[in-house]
Amino acid sequence: MGFDCSSYDFTSPDSQTVFLYCPSLPAAIFFTAVFGLSALIHIFQAFYHHKWRLSWVIIVGAAWETTSFGLRAAATQDPFSKGLIIPSSILVYLSPLLINAYAYMVLGRMVWYYLQDKRVAGIQAKWLTVIFVWLDIVAFLVQLVGASMASFRDTDSNSTEQEKIDAANGVKLGLNIYMGGIGFQLFWILVFSVFAWRFRVKAVNERNQGNGIHRDSSWKRLLIILYFTLLMIAIRIIFRLVEFSAGSFETKLTMTEWYFYVLEATPMATACLTWNIFHPGRFLVGPDSEFPRLTRKEKKAIKAEKKRAKEEKKYAKKEDKQRHKEWKKEDKRMRRRGTNELEMGPLQGSQTYRADDIGPA
């Protein structure tokens, strides 16, 4: 037998569960299945299209969503288990960042594949991906801290009034940090959209001028999918910003499960499934569709070259120091003989000098 919601007041101040409503088991199971199916399809597509380097991030994102809703399904039957609810909450807060990173990685490869100079707005394709993925990592870390703080509401009916106030303040601080993280994420999504638009303008110009890489116009469809998934992520972020704008969980949005599934779960599931249907591997085909990857032999050669250059620089510095030391010694010796002027050419190897003719012997 599952938990009987009718006999429990989820909105009571003394409630021992994180839920502020009677959670739906069928909805949690449904989205567990949707995200799980999407993750499995992405794994297959990664191998089928040879896009593991690109696809691993959305596979992890979909897997986190699957785990989150699976834990949520279990928590509907045991809503007092923080070991189920807290991990579920943290994963559902953070998973969209990985799906977001996937969009960043896709555009970088589009720039590499479709544009002649492989850059947009003066930024090389690979660096475009690196910059935005690192910004996503920063947002991830900030949101992780905020989500962790906001998820731990460790008070009960035996807690003192001060303990309850401290817990509420901790939750509010965590929510503010989390909102700062998703606000940061949304800002860079908007900036990224500008780069995506610049890519479109440049691709069209190269096609019209006839001086670009002569590939088909599949980038148009891929760009539309990219914008659509970014829109899904933005809808989810705006929902979270509005939901936590009051700095507490006791708002209409947080106390009504329907909003969570429509504005959180559905956009993320739609984004994952859209990338399944229109997988980048269908459009980015061939060796030029991936950033070049150095072989182990090439990496060793580069490492050896750097080491050789470092040793040469070190040897040259030592030689300069030795020549300067010899010059100072000769200068001192000549001054003791009463010579007031020293003319000395560059030392080469083991040069010697005559007392009456300062220069190479």
VOPA-412523 format. One record per residue (C-alpha): y, z, x; residue in one letter. Coordinates in nm, 2 decimals, padded with zeros to 4 digits, always signed. Each point is the difference from the previous one (the first is absolute). Layout:
<nodes>
{{Y; Z; X}; "A"}
...
</nodes>
This chain:
<nodes>
{{+00.00; +00.00; +00.00}; "M"}
{{+00.35; -00.09; +00.12}; "G"}
{{+00.31; +00.21; -00.01}; "F"}
{{+00.14; +00.07; -00.35}; "D"}
{{+00.37; -00.08; +00.00}; "C"}
{{+00.06; +00.13; -00.35}; "S"}
{{-00.05; +00.36; +00.11}; "S"}
{{+00.24; +00.00; +00.29}; "Y"}
{{+00.38; -00.01; +00.03}; "D"}
{{+00.09; -00.23; +00.29}; "F"}
{{+00.37; +00.07; -00.03}; "T"}
{{-00.03; +00.37; +00.02}; "S"}
{{+00.18; +00.17; +00.30}; "P"}
{{-00.32; +00.17; +00.08}; "D"}
{{-00.21; -00.32; +00.00}; "S"}
{{-00.24; -00.02; +00.29}; "Q"}
{{-00.02; -00.38; +00.01}; "T"}
{{+00.23; -00.26; +00.15}; "V"}
{{-00.03; -00.21; -00.31}; "F"}
{{+00.28; +00.03; -00.26}; "L"}
{{-00.21; -00.18; -00.26}; "Y"}
{{-00.36; -00.05; -00.10}; "C"}
{{-00.12; -00.26; +00.25}; "P"}
{{-00.19; -00.31; -00.12}; "S"}
{{-00.35; -00.05; +00.15}; "L"}
{{-00.04; -00.36; -00.13}; "P"}
{{+00.33; -00.11; +00.15}; "A"}
{{-00.08; +00.16; +00.34}; "A"}
{{-00.35; -00.16; +00.00}; "I"}
{{+00.15; -00.34; -00.09}; "F"}
{{+00.25; -00.01; +00.29}; "F"}
{{-00.26; +00.14; +00.24}; "T"}
{{-00.21; -00.31; -00.09}; "A"}
{{+00.29; -00.24; +00.02}; "V"}
{{+00.12; +00.12; +00.34}; "F"}
{{-00.36; +00.03; +00.13}; "G"}
{{-00.08; -00.36; -00.11}; "L"}
{{+00.32; -00.13; +00.16}; "S"}
{{-00.08; +00.18; +00.33}; "A"}
{{-00.35; -00.15; +00.00}; "L"}
{{+00.14; -00.35; -00.07}; "I"}
{{+00.25; +00.04; +00.28}; "H"}
{{-00.27; +00.10; +00.24}; "I"}
{{-00.20; -00.32; -00.09}; "F"}
{{+00.32; -00.22; +00.02}; "Q"}
{{+00.09; +00.15; +00.34}; "A"}
{{-00.33; -00.13; +00.15}; "F"}
{{-00.01; -00.32; -00.20}; "Y"}
{{+00.35; -00.11; +00.10}; "H"}
{{-00.02; +00.16; +00.35}; "H"}
{{+00.30; +00.22; -00.08}; "K"}
{{-00.12; +00.34; +00.10}; "W"}
{{+00.31; +00.06; +00.22}; "R"}
{{+00.22; -00.06; -00.30}; "L"}
{{-00.21; +00.14; -00.28}; "S"}
{{-00.11; +00.34; +00.13}; "W"}
{{+00.32; +00.17; -00.12}; "V"}
{{-00.03; -00.10; -00.36}; "I"}
{{-00.37; +00.09; +00.01}; "I"}
{{+00.09; +00.35; +00.11}; "V"}
{{+00.28; +00.01; -00.26}; "G"}
{{-00.24; -00.10; -00.28}; "A"}
{{-00.27; +00.24; +00.13}; "A"}
{{+00.26; +00.29; -00.01}; "W"}
{{+00.09; -00.09; -00.35}; "E"}
{{-00.37; -00.01; -00.10}; "T"}
{{-00.05; +00.35; +00.16}; "T"}
{{+00.30; +00.14; -00.17}; "S"}
{{-00.10; -00.11; -00.35}; "F"}
{{-00.36; +00.10; +00.07}; "G"}
{{+00.12; +00.35; +00.09}; "L"}
{{+00.22; +00.00; -00.31}; "R"}
{{-00.29; -00.09; -00.22}; "A"}
{{-00.19; +00.30; +00.14}; "A"}
{{+00.30; +00.22; -00.04}; "A"}
{{+00.02; -00.08; -00.37}; "T"}
{{-00.32; +00.19; -00.04}; "Q"}
{{+00.11; +00.28; +00.23}; "D"}
{{+00.39; +00.01; -00.02}; "P"}
{{+00.01; +00.33; +00.19}; "F"}
{{-00.15; -00.14; +00.32}; "S"}
{{+00.29; -00.05; +00.25}; "K"}
{{-00.26; -00.16; +00.24}; "G"}
{{-00.01; -00.29; -00.24}; "L"}
{{+00.35; -00.02; -00.13}; "I"}
{{+00.21; +00.04; +00.32}; "I"}
{{-00.18; -00.27; +00.20}; "P"}
{{+00.01; -00.23; -00.31}; "S"}
{{+00.38; +00.05; -00.03}; "S"}
{{+00.07; -00.05; +00.37}; "I"}
{{-00.20; -00.33; +00.01}; "L"}
{{+00.16; -00.14; -00.31}; "V"}
{{+00.34; +00.07; +00.16}; "Y"}
{{-00.08; -00.17; +00.33}; "L"}
{{-00.23; -00.29; -00.09}; "S"}
{{+00.29; -00.23; -00.11}; "P"}
{{+00.14; +00.01; +00.36}; "L"}
{{-00.31; -00.18; +00.13}; "L"}
{{+00.02; -00.26; -00.27}; "I"}
{{+00.37; -00.04; +00.09}; "N"}
{{-00.09; -00.04; +00.37}; "A"}
{{-00.24; -00.28; -00.10}; "Y"}
{{+00.30; -00.20; -00.14}; "A"}
{{+00.19; +00.05; +00.33}; "Y"}
{{-00.30; -00.13; +00.19}; "M"}
{{-00.04; -00.30; -00.22}; "V"}
{{+00.36; -00.12; +00.04}; "L"}
{{-00.03; +00.03; +00.38}; "G"}
{{-00.29; -00.23; +00.00}; "R"}
{{+00.17; -00.24; -00.24}; "M"}
{{+00.29; -00.03; +00.24}; "V"}
{{-00.24; -00.06; +00.29}; "W"}
{{-00.20; -00.26; -00.20}; "Y"}
{{+00.26; -00.20; -00.18}; "Y"}
{{+00.32; +00.00; +00.21}; "L"}
{{+00.05; -00.21; +00.31}; "Q"}
{{+00.17; +00.26; +00.22}; "D"}
{{-00.21; +00.28; -00.15}; "K"}
{{+00.30; +00.23; -00.07}; "R"}
{{+00.23; +00.09; -00.29}; "V"}
{{+00.35; +00.13; +00.02}; "A"}
{{-00.04; -00.01; +00.38}; "G"}
{{-00.31; +00.24; +00.00}; "I"}
{{-00.33; -00.12; +00.12}; "Q"}
{{-00.29; +00.00; -00.25}; "A"}
{{-00.20; +00.27; +00.18}; "K"}
{{+00.30; +00.22; +00.04}; "W"}
{{+00.09; -00.03; -00.36}; "L"}
{{-00.33; +00.14; -00.09}; "T"}
{{+00.01; +00.27; +00.26}; "V"}
{{+00.35; +00.12; -00.10}; "I"}
{{-00.07; +00.03; -00.37}; "F"}
{{-00.34; +00.15; +00.04}; "V"}
{{+00.15; +00.27; +00.22}; "W"}
{{+00.27; +00.06; -00.26}; "L"}
{{-00.29; +00.04; -00.25}; "D"}
{{-00.17; +00.25; +00.23}; "I"}
{{+00.32; +00.21; +00.01}; "V"}
{{+00.02; -00.01; -00.38}; "A"}
{{-00.37; +00.10; +00.00}; "F"}
{{+00.05; +00.30; +00.22}; "L"}
{{+00.30; +00.12; -00.21}; "V"}
{{-00.18; -00.04; -00.32}; "Q"}
{{-00.31; +00.17; +00.14}; "L"}
{{+00.20; +00.31; +00.08}; "V"}
{{+00.18; +00.00; -00.34}; "G"}
{{-00.32; -00.07; -00.20}; "A"}
{{-00.19; +00.28; +00.19}; "S"}
{{+00.28; +00.25; -00.07}; "M"}
{{+00.03; -00.10; -00.37}; "A"}
{{-00.37; +00.01; -00.06}; "S"}
{{-00.06; +00.36; +00.10}; "F"}
{{+00.12; +00.22; -00.29}; "R"}
{{-00.19; +00.31; +00.08}; "D"}
{{+00.11; +00.25; -00.26}; "T"}
{{-00.18; +00.18; -00.28}; "D"}
{{+00.05; +00.26; -00.27}; "S"}
{{-00.02; +00.27; +00.26}; "N"}
{{+00.27; -00.15; +00.22}; "S"}
{{+00.33; +00.19; +00.02}; "T"}
{{+00.32; -00.15; -00.13}; "E"}
{{+00.12; -00.06; +00.36}; "Q"}
{{-00.32; -00.18; +00.09}; "E"}
{{+00.04; -00.23; -00.30}; "K"}
{{+00.36; -00.07; +00.10}; "I"}
{{-00.10; -00.07; +00.36}; "D"}
{{-00.28; -00.23; -00.12}; "A"}
{{+00.23; -00.19; -00.23}; "A"}
{{+00.25; -00.04; +00.28}; "N"}
{{-00.27; -00.13; +00.23}; "G"}
{{-00.11; -00.25; -00.26}; "V"}
{{+00.36; -00.12; -00.05}; "K"}
{{+00.05; -00.04; +00.37}; "L"}
{{-00.32; -00.20; +00.02}; "G"}
{{+00.10; -00.22; -00.29}; "L"}
{{+00.34; -00.07; +00.16}; "N"}
{{-00.17; -00.09; +00.33}; "I"}
{{-00.24; -00.23; -00.18}; "Y"}
{{+00.28; -00.16; -00.19}; "M"}
{{+00.19; -00.06; +00.32}; "G"}
{{-00.31; -00.17; +00.14}; "G"}
{{-00.05; -00.23; -00.30}; "I"}
{{+00.37; -00.07; -00.01}; "G"}
{{-00.02; -00.10; +00.37}; "F"}
{{-00.30; -00.22; -00.09}; "Q"}
{{+00.18; -00.17; -00.28}; "L"}
{{+00.31; -00.07; +00.21}; "F"}
{{-00.21; -00.19; +00.26}; "W"}
{{-00.19; -00.19; -00.27}; "I"}
{{+00.34; -00.14; -00.11}; "L"}
{{+00.09; -00.08; +00.36}; "V"}
{{-00.34; -00.16; +00.05}; "F"}
{{+00.06; -00.21; -00.31}; "S"}
{{+00.30; -00.15; +00.16}; "V"}
{{-00.21; -00.10; +00.30}; "F"}
{{-00.25; -00.16; -00.24}; "A"}
{{+00.28; -00.19; -00.16}; "W"}
{{+00.12; -00.12; +00.34}; "R"}
{{-00.35; -00.12; +00.07}; "F"}
{{+00.01; -00.21; -00.32}; "R"}
{{+00.34; -00.15; +00.09}; "V"}
{{-00.12; -00.09; +00.35}; "K"}
{{-00.33; -00.14; -00.12}; "A"}
{{+00.18; -00.23; -00.25}; "V"}
{{+00.25; -00.11; +00.26}; "N"}
{{-00.27; -00.09; +00.25}; "E"}
{{-00.20; -00.19; -00.26}; "R"}
{{+00.31; -00.20; -00.11}; "N"}
{{+00.11; -00.08; +00.36}; "Q"}
{{-00.36; -00.10; +00.09}; "G"}
{{+00.01; +00.21; +00.32}; "N"}
{{-00.22; +00.29; -00.11}; "G"}
{{-00.38; +00.05; +00.02}; "I"}
{{-00.15; -00.24; -00.24}; "H"}
{{-00.21; +00.22; -00.21}; "R"}
{{-00.03; -00.01; -00.38}; "D"}
{{+00.24; +00.20; -00.22}; "S"}
{{-00.25; +00.28; -00.07}; "S"}
{{+00.25; +00.24; +00.14}; "W"}
{{+00.19; -00.02; -00.33}; "K"}
{{-00.29; +00.14; -00.20}; "R"}
{{-00.06; +00.27; +00.27}; "L"}
{{+00.36; +00.10; +00.00}; "L"}
{{+00.00; +00.04; -00.38}; "I"}
{{-00.30; +00.23; +00.03}; "I"}
{{+00.17; +00.19; +00.28}; "L"}
{{+00.31; +00.06; -00.22}; "Y"}
{{-00.21; +00.09; -00.30}; "F"}
{{-00.20; +00.27; +00.19}; "T"}
{{+00.33; +00.14; +00.14}; "L"}
{{+00.13; +00.02; -00.35}; "L"}
{{-00.31; +00.20; -00.11}; "M"}
{{+00.06; +00.24; +00.29}; "I"}
{{+00.37; +00.03; -00.08}; "A"}
{{-00.09; +00.08; -00.37}; "I"}
{{-00.22; +00.28; +00.12}; "R"}
{{+00.26; +00.13; +00.24}; "I"}
{{+00.27; +00.00; -00.27}; "I"}
{{-00.23; +00.18; -00.23}; "F"}
{{-00.06; +00.28; +00.26}; "R"}
{{+00.37; +00.03; +00.07}; "L"}
{{+00.08; +00.04; -00.37}; "V"}
{{-00.30; +00.23; -00.05}; "E"}
{{+00.11; +00.25; +00.28}; "F"}
{{+00.37; -00.04; -00.03}; "S"}
{{+00.03; +00.34; -00.16}; "A"}
{{-00.17; +00.16; +00.30}; "G"}
{{-00.29; +00.14; -00.20}; "S"}
{{-00.33; -00.10; -00.17}; "F"}
{{+00.12; +00.11; -00.34}; "E"}
{{+00.14; -00.32; -00.13}; "T"}
{{-00.10; -00.23; -00.28}; "K"}
{{-00.14; -00.25; +00.24}; "L"}
{{-00.22; +00.25; +00.19}; "T"}
{{-00.12; +00.17; -00.32}; "M"}
{{-00.12; -00.33; -00.16}; "T"}
{{-00.30; -00.16; +00.16}; "E"}
{{+00.07; -00.34; -00.16}; "W"}
{{+00.30; -00.06; +00.23}; "Y"}
{{-00.21; +00.07; +00.31}; "F"}
{{-00.26; -00.26; -00.09}; "Y"}
{{+00.25; -00.26; -00.12}; "V"}
{{+00.26; +00.03; +00.28}; "L"}
{{-00.21; +00.13; +00.29}; "E"}
{{-00.36; -00.11; -00.03}; "A"}
{{+00.05; -00.33; -00.18}; "T"}
{{+00.25; -00.15; +00.25}; "P"}
{{-00.21; +00.09; +00.30}; "M"}
{{-00.32; -00.13; -00.15}; "A"}
{{+00.19; -00.32; -00.10}; "T"}
{{+00.12; -00.04; +00.36}; "A"}
{{-00.35; +00.05; +00.15}; "C"}
{{-00.16; -00.24; -00.25}; "L"}
{{+00.27; -00.26; +00.04}; "T"}
{{-00.07; -00.01; +00.38}; "W"}
{{-00.37; -00.04; -00.09}; "N"}
{{+00.07; -00.30; -00.22}; "I"}
{{+00.25; -00.16; +00.23}; "F"}
{{-00.14; +00.11; +00.33}; "H"}
{{+00.22; -00.11; +00.30}; "P"}
{{-00.32; -00.13; +00.16}; "G"}
{{+00.01; -00.29; -00.25}; "R"}
{{+00.33; -00.11; +00.13}; "F"}
{{+00.02; +00.11; +00.37}; "L"}
{{-00.29; -00.20; +00.14}; "V"}
{{-00.10; -00.08; +00.36}; "G"}
{{+00.08; +00.16; +00.34}; "P"}
{{+00.37; -00.03; -00.04}; "D"}
{{-00.01; +00.23; -00.31}; "S"}
{{-00.04; +00.31; +00.22}; "E"}
{{+00.20; +00.14; +00.28}; "F"}
{{-00.15; -00.10; +00.33}; "P"}
{{-00.23; +00.27; +00.14}; "R"}
{{-00.05; +00.04; +00.38}; "L"}
{{-00.36; +00.01; +00.12}; "T"}
{{-00.12; +00.28; +00.22}; "R"}
{{+00.02; -00.22; +00.30}; "K"}
{{+00.36; -00.09; -00.07}; "E"}
{{+00.09; +00.36; -00.06}; "K"}
{{-00.16; +00.10; +00.34}; "K"}
{{+00.19; -00.29; +00.17}; "A"}
{{+00.34; +00.12; -00.15}; "I"}
{{-00.08; +00.36; +00.10}; "K"}
{{-00.09; -00.11; +00.36}; "A"}
{{+00.32; -00.21; +00.02}; "E"}
{{+00.21; +00.29; -00.11}; "K"}
{{-00.17; +00.23; +00.26}; "K"}
{{+00.06; -00.26; +00.28}; "R"}
{{+00.37; -00.04; -00.09}; "A"}
{{+00.04; +00.38; +00.00}; "K"}
{{-00.17; +00.03; +00.34}; "E"}
{{+00.22; -00.28; +00.14}; "E"}
{{+00.31; +00.17; -00.13}; "K"}
{{-00.11; +00.33; +00.15}; "K"}
{{-00.08; -00.17; +00.34}; "Y"}
{{+00.34; -00.18; +00.00}; "A"}
{{+00.18; +00.33; -00.07}; "K"}
{{-00.19; +00.17; +00.29}; "K"}
{{+00.09; -00.29; +00.23}; "E"}
{{+00.37; +00.02; -00.09}; "D"}
{{-00.01; +00.37; +00.07}; "K"}
{{-00.16; -00.05; +00.34}; "Q"}
{{+00.25; -00.27; +00.10}; "R"}
{{+00.29; +00.23; -00.10}; "H"}
{{-00.15; +00.28; +00.20}; "K"}
{{-00.03; -00.22; +00.31}; "E"}
{{+00.36; -00.13; -00.04}; "W"}
{{+00.13; +00.35; -00.01}; "K"}
{{-00.19; +00.10; +00.31}; "K"}
{{+00.13; -00.30; +00.19}; "E"}
{{+00.35; +00.06; -00.12}; "D"}
{{-00.02; +00.36; +00.12}; "K"}
{{-00.13; -00.10; +00.34}; "R"}
{{+00.28; -00.26; +00.05}; "M"}
{{+00.26; +00.25; -00.10}; "R"}
{{-00.11; +00.24; +00.27}; "R"}
{{+00.05; -00.29; +00.26}; "R"}
{{+00.36; -00.03; -00.12}; "G"}
{{-00.05; -00.31; -00.20}; "T"}
{{+00.25; +00.00; -00.29}; "N"}
{{-00.12; -00.31; -00.18}; "E"}
{{-00.34; -00.08; -00.12}; "L"}
{{-00.11; -00.35; -00.11}; "E"}
{{-00.35; +00.00; -00.13}; "M"}
{{-00.19; -00.27; -00.18}; "G"}
{{-00.28; +00.05; -00.25}; "P"}
{{-00.31; +00.15; +00.16}; "L"}
{{-00.31; -00.21; -00.02}; "Q"}
{{-00.33; +00.17; +00.08}; "G"}
{{-00.01; +00.18; +00.33}; "S"}
{{+00.33; -00.13; +00.15}; "Q"}
{{+00.15; +00.15; +00.32}; "T"}
{{+00.36; +00.02; +00.12}; "Y"}
{{+00.18; -00.02; +00.33}; "R"}
{{+00.27; +00.26; +00.07}; "A"}
{{+00.26; -00.27; +00.09}; "D"}
{{-00.08; -00.23; -00.28}; "D"}
{{-00.05; +00.15; -00.34}; "I"}
{{-00.22; -00.25; -00.18}; "G"}
{{-00.36; -00.13; +00.00}; "P"}
{{-00.14; -00.01; +00.36}; "A"}
</nodes>
